[in-house]
Amino acid sequence: MIENIAKGRLGKFLKEVCLLNQEDIMDGKKTVREVLKEADPELQIVAFKRFTLRAE
């Protein structure tokens, strides 16, 4: 039973952390992966860049 709880929590954590598995902000019923595949089925993700806006 503890093993199943651990698997569930780990799955939830990975869903929240991995960008491709997160819900799309425009359509909460789809993941980012699904939206990208709809835009271009041959699209391949090779890298992600993170940008932070800072007010100085």
Protein Blocks (a to p, Z undefined) as FASTA:
>chain_A
ZZmmmmmmmmmmmmmmmmklpccfklmmbcfklmmmmmomkbccfbdcddddddZZ
